[in-house]
């Protein structure tokens, strides 16, 4: 379904929930390996020491803090998730073997000799060159697909389910009009179950995590995001021009040959690429937030926006069920 933005209703504070964005349908059955095998013929990007640390090997770090569904640990101790699949696709596109490491921070990843660090954004202040965005970060709002439009009074009355201590809870608390709307739950699965039971008006959580959990809740859809999504990509030492260019070329190829689409579908169904047009506006007295998410004084026909979220809330749901290590 196409993204929709909410509209203010006269002088009444309203959070209008319009057509959901989707993102909660079952993923396609094509595997990442099949997509890689079927991709169009493209020249592989060749690099060797000193551009990379070890000949024939690309050392890629994923961040434990990325959370569900980016980096998770399966029952057998192996790592799974979007970032893990992207790391494998990147190494294969470059014609290299993958040496995957899971690091608690960008600094630790660098100390372990990582050539590339996944899951970083230009706004994170890591000092790395961030290339070829492959996902987005934002607080998403999830609603029942049979839920008609409702205003802020309904949201305040039934509340917004959030995971206790999560970035989404902090984001809601930072907006005066929603400061009392949060209904804390111990985990994201409980929050989604509360939504299906009608105990809350909606769920606020990391958009990607919510889309992952929603694969097990077919009656739930992503309405939109509370904040303007931030792009996340691969971080490379900015002084290593050759590797920056090679990673950019390889990830761009992974995006254009369909492999990245299969990876996204595997973990988050048909979640669309999130951008400024996915923003849900919290408006006062008919005012609307602009696409940049800028906030104005709510007492002067303005609008509210919330800060950008951090990592996911953690989940054990989904057909790819694993444990968040974030």
Secondary structure, DSSP 8 states (H G I E B T S, - for coil): --------BTTB-B----S--B--S---S--HHHHHHHS---------TTSSSBTTEEEEEEEGGG-TTTSEE-TTS-EESHHHHHHHHHHHHTT-EEEEEEESSHHHHHHTT-SEEEEE-GGG--SEEEEEEEEEE-EEEEEETT-----HHHHHHH-EEEETT-HHHHHHHTSGGGTTTEEEESSHHHHHHHHHTTSSSEEEEEHHHHHHHHTT-TTEEEEEESS--EEEEEEEETT-HHHHHHHHHHHHHHHHTSHHHHHHHHHHTT-----GGGB--EESTT----TT-----TTTT-EE------S------STT--EE--
